[in-house]
Amino acid sequence: MQPTTPTIFDEPNDFSKPDETRFAADNKLYIEFFRKPVMQPGKSREAGRAVYEEIDYVRIHVPGDKSSVIERPLSQQDVFRFQDRYNKWKAGQEEAVTGTPLSALPGMNASKVEEYNFFKIITVEQLADANDNLGGKFMSFQSDKQRAKAFMEVAANNAPIEKMNAELQKRDAEIENLRTMVEALQASAKPTKRNVAAPATADAE
């Protein structure tokens, strides 16, 4: 009996000799390339704040079948399979950004994030180091920049975001308790009207 060749299920490492038949139907697929911010646990622990890194992803659609969608980090095989479309996407691709998203900065709403993104200020780090000349483009630029700097200073002391939030919530609760106590003291200090008994009259003689 002739020995059989074992079936190899792993992805091929040598892309110089492609299997022309393996991905013959790829031209029928709808392919999307995009970048997605992914939290980096190691960098986040070191920086004391949430640090994200934009990772290249691919989304593969089978036209006409909404249930057949694959989304995953881009692999070498994906680049090989969809080389032409990948090259076109890569040509118009912006530089990957690493840092803490502006949305993580307290007081930063979605519309303000979009405004800063338009000027390529994507992260808290970029806002903290932004040129003061941008102050004429944003009404609250200086206060936003100061909050970004304060955020970075706290993070530099290796205070995890969870701890920061817990401390802020504790402070807010203490302030609320003090306010309630002051209101209660003020209410108790107000003079109250008391019923004063009328003086007794002498018996008529």
Secondary structure, 3 states (H helix, E strand, C coil): CCCCCCCCCCCCCCCCCCCCCCCCCHHHCEEEEEEEEEECHHHHHHHCCCCEEEEEEEEEEECCEEEEEEEEECCHHHHHHCHHHHHHHHHCCCCCCEECEHHHCCCCCHHHHHHHHHCCCCEHHHHHCCCHHHHHCCCCHHHHHHHHHHHHHHHHCCCCHHHHHHHHHHHHHHHHHHHHHHHHHHHHHCCCCCCCCCCCCCCCC
